[in-house]
Amino acid sequence: MKVKVIVTLKKGVLDPQGKAIQQTLNGMAFGNVSEVRQGKFFDIEINESDETKAKSQAEEMCKKLLANLVIEDYKIL
Amino acid sequence: MKVKVIVTLKKGVLDPQGKAIQQTLNGMAFGNVSEVRQGKFFDIEINESDETKAKSQAEEMCKKLLANLVIEDYKIL
C-alpha cells in the first residue's frame, strides 16, 4: 500500500527558502501571504497490505532516514 | 488561514531523488519498499478568513509560482 509522509521544519527553525517564496509571492499580487514554510513530501509504496504495519514501518523510516528529528517533525498521512 | 499545498512530480517523470531514497531504504532493513516519489510541501499563511477564497488564491499561486505544470501536479489540502 501507499503511505504518504510529510516532513516539515520545527516551529522556530529558520526557513530561508520559505521566506524567499513568501517575498516572491508578495511581489506577485499575493500581498496577503504572511508566511510560507516549505517541507518535504514522500509517497512511499510498501509491499504490505496491513495499514497499521505499513504506517509503523513508515514511522521507522522517518526516524531513521527521512527526517532529522533535531530540526524536523514528520507526519504520516 | 493556513493552506497546505503538495507539489509532486507527474506520473512518468523520472524521480532520481526518490529512487536514491528507495535504494537506501532497501539497504536498511526496509526491503519491502518498492517505490518512493519525493515532492514538495508548502504551508502558506494567508490573511483571508474565507476558506474558499484562500484556497482559490493558493491554486493561483501553484499555477504561477509553486508548481511547474509541465512536469508537476499540485494538490491543495
N, CA and C atoms of all chains as a GROMACS GRO file, in nm:
protein
  462
    1MET      N    1   0.082  -0.119   0.000
    1MET     CA    2   0.000   0.000   0.000
    1MET      C    3   0.087   0.126   0.000
    2LYS      N    4   0.024   0.239  -0.033
    2LYS     CA    5   0.095   0.366  -0.039
    2LYS      C    6   0.083   0.438   0.094
    3VAL      N    7   0.196   0.490   0.142
    3VAL     CA    8   0.193   0.572   0.263
    3VAL      C    9   0.250   0.708   0.226
    4LYS      N   10   0.182   0.813   0.272
    4LYS     CA   11   0.229   0.949   0.242
    4LYS      C   12   0.288   1.010   0.368
    5VAL      N   13   0.403   1.072   0.354
    5VAL     CA   14   0.472   1.129   0.470
    5VAL      C   15   0.507   1.274   0.440
    6ILE      N   16   0.485   1.360   0.539
    6ILE     CA   17   0.525   1.500   0.525
    6ILE      C   18   0.630   1.530   0.631
    7VAL      N   19   0.739   1.589   0.590
    7VAL     CA   20   0.845   1.628   0.684
    7VAL      C   21   0.855   1.780   0.680
    8THR      N   22   0.839   1.844   0.794
    8THR     CA   23   0.844   1.991   0.800
    8THR      C   24   0.948   2.036   0.902
    9LEU      N   25   0.996   2.156   0.883
    9LEU     CA   26   1.086   2.214   0.982
    9LEU      C   27   1.008   2.243   1.109
   10LYS      N   28   1.073   2.222   1.224
   10LYS     CA   29   1.006   2.253   1.350
   10LYS      C   30   0.981   2.403   1.360
   11LYS      N   31   0.879   2.436   1.438
   11LYS     CA   32   0.849   2.577   1.465
   11LYS      C   33   0.973   2.640   1.527
   12GLY      N   34   1.009   2.758   1.480
   12GLY     CA   35   1.124   2.826   1.538
   12GLY      C   36   1.251   2.806   1.458
   13VAL      N   37   1.254   2.700   1.375
   13VAL     CA   38   1.372   2.680   1.290
   13VAL      C   39   1.360   2.770   1.168
   14LEU      N   40   1.463   2.848   1.142
   14LEU     CA   41   1.461   2.940   1.028
   14LEU      C   42   1.441   2.866   0.897
   15ASP      N   43   1.359   2.921   0.809
   15ASP     CA   44   1.331   2.859   0.680
   15ASP      C   45   1.353   2.962   0.568
   16PRO      N   46   1.480   2.984   0.530
   16PRO     CA   47   1.508   3.089   0.431
   16PRO      C   48   1.442   3.062   0.296
   17GLN      N   49   1.426   2.935   0.261
   17GLN     CA   50   1.362   2.900   0.134
   17GLN      C   51   1.216   2.945   0.135
   18GLY      N   52   1.148   2.914   0.245
   18GLY     CA   53   1.009   2.955   0.261
   18GLY      C   54   0.996   3.107   0.258
   19LYS      N   55   1.090   3.173   0.324
   19LYS     CA   56   1.090   3.320   0.328
   19LYS      C   57   1.103   3.378   0.188
   20ALA      N   58   1.192   3.319   0.108
   20ALA     CA   59   1.212   3.367  -0.029
   20ALA      C   60   1.085   3.350  -0.111
   21ILE      N   61   1.016   3.236  -0.090
   21ILE     CA   62   0.891   3.212  -0.163
   21ILE      C   63   0.787   3.315  -0.121
   22GLN      N   64   0.781   3.342   0.010
   22GLN     CA   65   0.684   3.440   0.060
   22GLN      C   66   0.707   3.576  -0.002
   23GLN      N   67   0.835   3.619  -0.005
   23GLN     CA   68   0.865   3.751  -0.061
   23GLN      C   69   0.833   3.757  -0.210
   24THR      N   70   0.858   3.648  -0.279
   24THR     CA   71   0.824   3.646  -0.422
   24THR      C   72   0.673   3.656  -0.441
   25LEU      N   73   0.597   3.579  -0.361
   25LEU     CA   74   0.451   3.585  -0.371
   25LEU      C   75   0.401   3.726  -0.340
   26ASN      N   76   0.459   3.790  -0.238
   26ASN     CA   77   0.418   3.926  -0.203
   26ASN      C   78   0.440   4.022  -0.320
   27GLY      N   79   0.542   3.997  -0.398
   27GLY     CA   80   0.570   4.083  -0.512
   27GLY      C   81   0.488   4.047  -0.636
   28MET      N   82   0.400   3.948  -0.623
   28MET     CA   83   0.324   3.897  -0.738
   28MET      C   84   0.174   3.909  -0.719
   29ALA      N   85   0.127   4.015  -0.660
   29ALA     CA   86  -0.017   4.032  -0.638
   29ALA      C   87  -0.073   3.937  -0.532
   30PHE      N   88   0.015   3.876  -0.452
   30PHE     CA   89  -0.035   3.799  -0.338
   30PHE      C   90   0.018   3.866  -0.210
   31GLY      N   91  -0.024   3.990  -0.192
   31GLY     CA   92   0.027   4.069  -0.080
   31GLY      C   93  -0.020   4.020   0.056
   32ASN      N   94  -0.125   3.936   0.057
   32ASN     CA   95  -0.179   3.892   0.186
   32ASN      C   96  -0.118   3.760   0.236
   33VAL      N   97  -0.007   3.719   0.176
   33VAL     CA   98   0.061   3.598   0.225
   33VAL      C   99   0.157   3.641   0.334
   34SER      N  100   0.134   3.595   0.457
   34SER     CA  101   0.218   3.643   0.566
   34SER      C  102   0.329   3.546   0.604
   35GLU      N  103   0.314   3.419   0.568
   35GLU     CA  104   0.423   3.325   0.598
   35GLU      C  105   0.415   3.205   0.506
   36VAL      N  106   0.532   3.156   0.464
   36VAL     CA  107   0.538   3.031   0.390
   36VAL      C  108   0.647   2.946   0.455
   37ARG      N  109   0.614   2.820   0.482
   37ARG     CA  110   0.714   2.726   0.533
   37ARG      C  111   0.718   2.612   0.432
   38GLN      N  112   0.840   2.575   0.393
   38GLN     CA  113   0.849   2.465   0.298
   38GLN      C  114   0.891   2.337   0.367
   39GLY      N  115   0.837   2.227   0.319
   39GLY     CA  116   0.874   2.097   0.373
   39GLY      C  117   0.888   1.996   0.261
   40LYS      N  118   0.904   1.870   0.300
   40LYS     CA  119   0.921   1.764   0.200
   40LYS      C  120   0.804   1.667   0.208
   41PHE      N  121   0.775   1.607   0.095
   41PHE     CA  122   0.666   1.513   0.087
   41PHE      C  123   0.718   1.384   0.026
   42PHE      N  124   0.682   1.270   0.086
   42PHE     CA  125   0.725   1.141   0.033
   42PHE      C  126   0.604   1.052   0.010
   43ASP      N  127   0.601   0.990  -0.106
   43ASP     CA  128   0.496   0.896  -0.141
   43ASP      C  129   0.566   0.760  -0.145
   44ILE      N  130   0.539   0.675  -0.047
   44ILE     CA  131   0.615   0.551  -0.032
   44ILE      C  132   0.525   0.431  -0.059
   45GLU      N  133   0.567   0.348  -0.154
   45GLU     CA  134   0.491   0.226  -0.184
   45GLU      C  135   0.555   0.111  -0.107
   46ILE      N  136   0.479   0.054  -0.012
   46ILE     CA  137   0.531  -0.055   0.070
   46ILE      C  138   0.454  -0.183   0.037
   47ASN      N  139   0.526  -0.292   0.015
   47ASN     CA  140   0.460  -0.420  -0.010
   47ASN      C  141   0.410  -0.477   0.122
   48GLU      N  142   0.300  -0.427   0.168
   48GLU     CA  143   0.246  -0.466   0.299
   48GLU      C  144   0.099  -0.426   0.297
   49SER      N  145   0.010  -0.525   0.310
   49SER     CA  146  -0.131  -0.492   0.294
   49SER      C  147  -0.195  -0.441   0.424
   50ASP      N  148  -0.130  -0.468   0.537
   50ASP     CA  149  -0.185  -0.424   0.665
   50ASP      C  150  -0.151  -0.276   0.688
   51GLU      N  151  -0.255  -0.193   0.698
   51GLU     CA  152  -0.232  -0.048   0.706
   51GLU      C  153  -0.152  -0.010   0.831
   52THR      N  154  -0.187  -0.069   0.945
   52THR     CA  155  -0.118  -0.034   1.070
   52THR      C  156   0.031  -0.068   1.061
   53LYS      N  157   0.061  -0.186   1.006
   53LYS     CA  158   0.201  -0.227   0.993
   53LYS      C  159   0.275  -0.135   0.898
   54ALA      N  160   0.210  -0.102   0.785
   54ALA     CA  161   0.275  -0.015   0.686
   54ALA      C  162   0.307   0.120   0.749
   55LYS      N  163   0.210   0.174   0.826
   55LYS     CA  164   0.232   0.306   0.886
   55LYS      C  165   0.341   0.302   0.991
   56SER      N  166   0.347   0.190   1.067
   56SER     CA  167   0.451   0.186   1.169
   56SER      C  168   0.588   0.171   1.104
   57GLN      N  169   0.591   0.101   0.988
   57GLN     CA  170   0.717   0.094   0.913
   57GLN      C  171   0.758   0.233   0.863
   58ALA      N  172   0.659   0.307   0.813
   58ALA     CA  173   0.688   0.442   0.763
   58ALA      C  174   0.742   0.529   0.876
   59GLU      N  175   0.689   0.508   0.996
   59GLU     CA  176   0.737   0.586   1.109
   59GLU      C  177   0.883   0.555   1.138
   60GLU      N  178   0.918   0.426   1.131
   60GLU     CA  179   1.058   0.386   1.149
   60GLU      C  180   1.148   0.454   1.046
   61MET      N  181   1.099   0.457   0.920
   61MET     CA  182   1.177   0.518   0.812
   61MET      C  183   1.202   0.666   0.840
   62CYS      N  184   1.097   0.733   0.891
   62CYS     CA  185   1.112   0.875   0.922
   62CYS      C  186   1.220   0.894   1.028
   63LYS      N  187   1.212   0.810   1.134
   63LYS     CA  188   1.307   0.826   1.244
   63LYS      C  189   1.450   0.798   1.198
   64LYS      N  190   1.465   0.698   1.110
   64LYS     CA  191   1.599   0.655   1.074
   64LYS      C  192   1.658   0.727   0.954
   65LEU      N  193   1.573   0.774   0.862
   65LEU     CA  194   1.630   0.832   0.740
   65LEU      C  195   1.563   0.961   0.693
   66LEU      N  196   1.431   0.961   0.688
   66LEU     CA  197   1.365   1.070   0.615
   66LEU      C  198   1.367   1.205   0.686
   67ALA      N  199   1.360   1.202   0.820
   67ALA     CA  200   1.355   1.328   0.893
   67ALA      C  201   1.475   1.342   0.986
   68ASN      N  202   1.521   1.464   1.001
   68ASN     CA  203   1.623   1.494   1.100
   68ASN      C  204   1.549   1.546   1.224
   69LEU      N  205   1.533   1.459   1.323
   69LEU     CA  206   1.443   1.492   1.434
   69LEU      C  207   1.490   1.608   1.520
   70VAL      N  208   1.615   1.649   1.501
   70VAL     CA  209   1.664   1.766   1.577
   70VAL      C  210   1.593   1.892   1.529
   71ILE      N  211   1.573   1.902   1.398
   71ILE     CA  212   1.513   2.026   1.345
   71ILE      C  213   1.383   2.003   1.269
   72GLU      N  214   1.344   1.875   1.250
   72GLU     CA  215   1.225   1.849   1.169
   72GLU      C  216   1.122   1.763   1.243
   73ASP      N  217   0.998   1.783   1.205
   73ASP     CA  218   0.888   1.697   1.250
   73ASP      C  219   0.839   1.616   1.132
   74TYR      N  220   0.778   1.500   1.159
   74TYR     CA  221   0.719   1.426   1.049
   74TYR      C  222   0.574   1.395   1.080
   75LYS      N  223   0.499   1.370   0.976
   75LYS     CA  224   0.358   1.340   0.991
   75LYS      C  225   0.324   1.234   0.887
   76ILE      N  226   0.260   1.127   0.930
   76ILE     CA  227   0.222   1.021   0.837
   76ILE      C  228   0.074   1.035   0.805
   77LEU      N  229   0.043   1.049   0.676
   77LEU     CA  230  -0.098   1.071   0.636
   77LEU      C  231  -0.168   0.938   0.609
   78MET      N  232  -0.586   3.241   0.720
   78MET     CA  233  -0.587   3.097   0.748
   78MET      C  234  -0.472   3.026   0.678
   79LYS      N  235  -0.444   2.905   0.727
   79LYS     CA  236  -0.334   2.827   0.672
   79LYS      C  237  -0.384   2.737   0.560
   80VAL      N  238  -0.310   2.736   0.448
   80VAL     CA  239  -0.342   2.644   0.340
   80VAL      C  240  -0.220   2.556   0.317
   81LYS      N  241  -0.244   2.427   0.303
   81LYS     CA  242  -0.133   2.334   0.279
   81LYS      C  243  -0.137   2.288   0.134
   82VAL      N  244  -0.021   2.288   0.072
   82VAL     CA  245  -0.012   2.252  -0.069
   82VAL      C  246   0.095   2.144  -0.087
   83ILE      N  247   0.064   2.045  -0.168
   83ILE     CA  248   0.162   1.943  -0.201
   83ILE      C  249   0.188   1.948  -0.351
   84VAL      N  250   0.314   1.953  -0.389
   84VAL     CA  251   0.352   1.953  -0.531
   84VAL      C  252   0.430   1.824  -0.556
   85THR      N  253   0.383   1.744  -0.649
   85THR     CA  254   0.450   1.617  -0.679
   85THR      C  255   0.484   1.609  -0.827
   86LEU      N  256   0.583   1.528  -0.859
   86LEU     CA  257   0.616   1.505  -0.999
   86LEU      C  258   0.504   1.425  -1.063
   87LYS      N  259   0.473   1.453  -1.188
   87LYS     CA  260   0.371   1.376  -1.258
   87LYS      C  261   0.415   1.231  -1.274
   88LYS      N  262   0.318   1.144  -1.285
   88LYS     CA  263   0.346   1.003  -1.312
   88LYS      C  264   0.424   0.994  -1.442
   89GLY      N  265   0.529   0.916  -1.443
   89GLY     CA  266   0.606   0.900  -1.565
   89GLY      C  267   0.730   0.988  -1.569
   90VAL      N  268   0.731   1.094  -1.487
   90VAL     CA  269   0.850   1.179  -1.482
   90VAL      C  270   0.952   1.113  -1.390
   91LEU      N  271   1.073   1.096  -1.437
   91LEU     CA  272   1.177   1.031  -1.357
   91LEU      C  273   1.204   1.108  -1.229
   92ASP      N  274   1.224   1.035  -1.119
   92ASP     CA  275   1.248   1.096  -0.989
   92ASP      C  276   1.373   1.032  -0.927
   93PRO      N  277   1.491   1.078  -0.971
   93PRO     CA  278   1.615   1.015  -0.923
   93PRO      C  279   1.634   1.028  -0.772
   94GLN      N  280   1.584   1.138  -0.715
   94GLN     CA  281   1.598   1.158  -0.571
   94GLN      C  282   1.516   1.052  -0.495
   95GLY      N  283   1.392   1.031  -0.542
   95GLY     CA  284   1.308   0.928  -0.481
   95GLY      C  285   1.371   0.791  -0.496
   96LYS      N  286   1.429   0.765  -0.613
   96LYS     CA  287   1.493   0.636  -0.638
   96LYS      C  288   1.609   0.613  -0.541
   97ALA      N  289   1.687   0.718  -0.518
   97ALA     CA  290   1.800   0.706  -0.425
   97ALA      C  291   1.751   0.675  -0.284
   98ILE      N  292   1.641   0.740  -0.245
   98ILE     CA  293   1.585   0.715  -0.111
   98ILE      C  294   1.536   0.570  -0.103
   99GLN      N  295   1.471   0.524  -0.210
   99GLN     CA  296   1.420   0.387  -0.210
   99GLN      C  297   1.534   0.287  -0.195
  100GLN      N  298   1.643   0.308  -0.270
  100GLN     CA  299   1.756   0.216  -0.263
  100GLN      C  300   1.819   0.218  -0.125
  101THR      N  301   1.826   0.336  -0.066
  101THR     CA  302   1.882   0.345   0.069
  101THR      C  303   1.794   0.270   0.168
  102LEU      N  304   1.662   0.290   0.157
  102LEU     CA  305   1.569   0.219   0.247
  102LEU      C  306   1.582   0.068   0.228
  103ASN      N  307   1.594   0.023   0.102
  103ASN     CA  308   1.607  -0.121   0.076
  103ASN      C  309   1.732  -0.177   0.144
  104GLY      N  310   1.835  -0.097   0.154
  104GLY     CA  311   1.958  -0.143   0.219
  104GLY      C  312   1.956  -0.130   0.369
  105MET      N  313   1.843  -0.083   0.425
  105MET     CA  314   1.833  -0.055   0.569
  105MET      C  315   1.725  -0.138   0.636
  106ALA      N  316   1.707  -0.261   0.597
  106ALA     CA  317   1.604  -0.345   0.658
  106ALA      C  318   1.461  -0.306   0.619
  107PHE      N  319   1.448  -0.223   0.514
  107PHE     CA  320   1.314  -0.197   0.461
  107PHE      C  321   1.309  -0.252   0.318
  108GLY      N  322   1.326  -0.382   0.306
  108GLY     CA  323   1.334  -0.445   0.175
  108GLY      C  324   1.204  -0.443   0.098
  109ASN      N  325   1.093  -0.421   0.169
  109ASN     CA  326   0.962  -0.425   0.102
  109ASN      C  327   0.916  -0.290   0.047
  110VAL      N  328   1.006  -0.193   0.041
  110VAL     CA  329   0.971  -0.064  -0.018
  110VAL      C  330   0.995  -0.073  -0.168
  111SER      N  331   0.890  -0.061  -0.248
  111SER     CA  332   0.907  -0.081  -0.392
  111SER      C  333   0.917   0.049  -0.470
  112GLU      N  334   0.870   0.157  -0.414
  112GLU     CA  335   0.886   0.286  -0.484
  112GLU      C  336   0.877   0.401  -0.386
  113VAL      N  337   0.959   0.504  -0.410
  113VAL     CA  338   0.948   0.628  -0.334
  113VAL      C  339   0.947   0.742  -0.435
  114ARG      N  340   0.851   0.833  -0.418
  114ARG     CA  341   0.848   0.954  -0.503
  114ARG      C  342   0.856   1.071  -0.407
  115GLN      N  343   0.944   1.165  -0.436
  115GLN     CA  344   0.953   1.280  -0.347
  115GLN      C  345   0.885   1.401  -0.406
  116GLY      N  346   0.825   1.480  -0.321
  116GLY     CA  347   0.761   1.603  -0.366
  116GLY      C  348   0.789   1.715  -0.268
  117LYS      N  349   0.720   1.827  -0.289
  117LYS     CA  350   0.740   1.942  -0.202
  117LYS      C  351   0.611   1.972  -0.128
  118PHE      N  352   0.628   2.028  -0.009
  118PHE     CA  353   0.513   2.062   0.073
  118PHE      C  354   0.524   2.209   0.112
  119PHE      N  355   0.413   2.284   0.101
  119PHE     CA  356   0.414   2.424   0.140
  119PHE      C  357   0.303   2.451   0.240
  120ASP      N  358   0.339   2.521   0.344
  120ASP     CA  359   0.243   2.561   0.446
  120ASP      C  360   0.231   2.713   0.432
  121ILE      N  361   0.119   2.759   0.380
  121ILE     CA  362   0.106   2.901   0.345
  121ILE      C  363   0.004   2.969   0.435
  122GLU      N  364   0.047   3.075   0.501
  122GLU     CA  365  -0.044   3.152   0.587
  122GLU      C  366  -0.095   3.271   0.506
  123ILE      N  367  -0.227   3.271   0.480
  123ILE     CA  368  -0.288   3.378   0.401
  123ILE      C  369  -0.380   3.459   0.491
  124ASN      N  370  -0.368   3.591   0.484
  124ASN     CA  371  -0.458   3.678   0.561
  124ASN      C  372  -0.593   3.686   0.490
  125GLU      N  373  -0.672   3.583   0.507
  125GLU     CA  374  -0.800   3.573   0.437
  125GLU      C  375  -0.882   3.472   0.517
  126SER      N  376  -0.995   3.516   0.570
  126SER     CA  377  -1.068   3.425   0.659
  126SER      C  378  -1.162   3.332   0.582
  127ASP      N  379  -1.194   3.368   0.457
  127ASP     CA  380  -1.284   3.284   0.379
  127ASP      C  381  -1.206   3.166   0.317
  128GLU      N  382  -1.244   3.044   0.355
  128GLU     CA  383  -1.167   2.927   0.313
  128GLU      C  384  -1.165   2.910   0.161
  129THR      N  385  -1.281   2.929   0.097
  129THR     CA  386  -1.288   2.911  -0.048
  129THR      C  387  -1.196   3.009  -0.119
  130LYS      N  388  -1.199   3.136  -0.074
  130LYS     CA  389  -1.113   3.237  -0.136
  130LYS      C  390  -0.967   3.204  -0.115
  131ALA      N  391  -0.932   3.163   0.007
  131ALA     CA  392  -0.792   3.131   0.038
  131ALA      C  393  -0.745   3.017  -0.051
  132LYS      N  394  -0.829   2.915  -0.067
  132LYS     CA  395  -0.789   2.801  -0.149
  132LYS      C  396  -0.776   2.838  -0.296
  133SER      N  397  -0.864   2.927  -0.343
  133SER     CA  398  -0.853   2.962  -0.485
  133SER      C  399  -0.728   3.048  -0.505
  134GLN      N  400  -0.693   3.127  -0.403
  134GLN     CA  401  -0.567   3.203  -0.412
  134GLN      C  402  -0.448   3.107  -0.415
  135ALA      N  403  -0.454   3.004  -0.330
  135ALA     CA  404  -0.344   2.907  -0.327
  135ALA      C  405  -0.330   2.839  -0.462
  136GLU      N  406  -0.443   2.813  -0.526
  136GLU     CA  407  -0.438   2.749  -0.657
  136GLU      C  408  -0.368   2.840  -0.759
  137GLU      N  409  -0.400   2.969  -0.753
  137GLU     CA  410  -0.332   3.066  -0.840
  137GLU      C  411  -0.181   3.063  -0.817
  138MET      N  412  -0.143   3.058  -0.688
  138MET     CA  413   0.000   3.057  -0.654
  138MET      C  414   0.068   2.934  -0.713
  139CYS      N  415  -0.002   2.820  -0.706
  139CYS     CA  416   0.055   2.697  -0.762
  139CYS      C  417   0.079   2.713  -0.910
  140LYS      N  418  -0.023   2.767  -0.979
  140LYS     CA  419  -0.012   2.780  -1.124
  140LYS      C  420   0.098   2.876  -1.164
  141LYS      N  421   0.113   2.985  -1.084
  141LYS     CA  422   0.205   3.090  -1.125
  141LYS      C  423   0.346   3.072  -1.072
  142LEU      N  424   0.362   3.006  -0.957
  142LEU     CA  425   0.496   3.001  -0.899
  142LEU      C  426   0.536   2.864  -0.842
  143LEU      N  427   0.448   2.804  -0.763
  143LEU     CA  428   0.493   2.689  -0.683
  143LEU      C  429   0.516   2.562  -0.764
  144ALA      N  430   0.434   2.541  -0.866
  144ALA     CA  431   0.448   2.416  -0.942
  144ALA      C  432   0.485   2.445  -1.087
  145ASN      N  433   0.562   2.357  -1.145
  145ASN     CA  434   0.590   2.362  -1.288
  145ASN      C  435   0.494   2.263  -1.354
  146LEU      N  436   0.386   2.317  -1.411
  146LEU     CA  437   0.277   2.230  -1.456
  146LEU      C  438   0.316   2.136  -1.570
  147VAL      N  439   0.429   2.160  -1.631
  147VAL     CA  440   0.473   2.070  -1.737
  147VAL      C  441   0.509   1.933  -1.677
  148ILE      N  442   0.574   1.936  -1.562
  148ILE     CA  443   0.620   1.809  -1.504
  148ILE      C  444   0.562   1.782  -1.365
  149GLU      N  445   0.487   1.878  -1.308
  149GLU     CA  446   0.440   1.859  -1.171
  149GLU      C  447   0.289   1.876  -1.158
  150ASP      N  448   0.234   1.806  -1.061
  150ASP     CA  449   0.094   1.825  -1.023
  150ASP      C  450   0.090   1.891  -0.887
  151TYR      N  451  -0.020   1.961  -0.858
  151TYR     CA  452  -0.033   2.016  -0.723
  151TYR      C  453  -0.165   1.972  -0.663
  152LYS      N  454  -0.169   1.976  -0.531
  152LYS     CA  455  -0.289   1.936  -0.459
  152LYS      C  456  -0.301   2.029  -0.340
  153ILE      N  457  -0.418   2.085  -0.322
  153ILE     CA  458  -0.440   2.176  -0.209
  153ILE      C  459  -0.517   2.101  -0.103
  154LEU      N  460  -0.461   2.095   0.018
  154LEU     CA  461  -0.525   2.016   0.125
  154LEU      C  462  -0.619   2.103   0.208
   0.00000   0.00000   0.00000
